[in-house]
Amino acid sequence: MELESAIEKLDTYFKRLKKGKAQKIKPDHVKKVLGKLEAKERHLRAELAETEKPDKKRRLKRKLELVREQKDRAHWLRDKISGK
């Protein structure tokens, strides 16, 4: 699952939550998206450590920031549907 796919999936879950259809969102599905985001974060960190080009470093840092924001959204959603 690419980063865009994970974000789209989260957006779909948030739309369901807003419409009052949170029961259709399974905690395991959110957990799977979180796993994909964590894998993407590890990959981006490794790529950032290897690169020397300043422009590429900036792009990778922006992507890392986006991944972290999406992870925060996914954690919030997981807690919300789990009743925590």
Secondary structure as UniProt FT lines:
FT   HELIX           3..18
FT   TURN            19..20
FT   HELIX           22..24
FT   HELIX           27..50
FT   HELIX           54..82
//
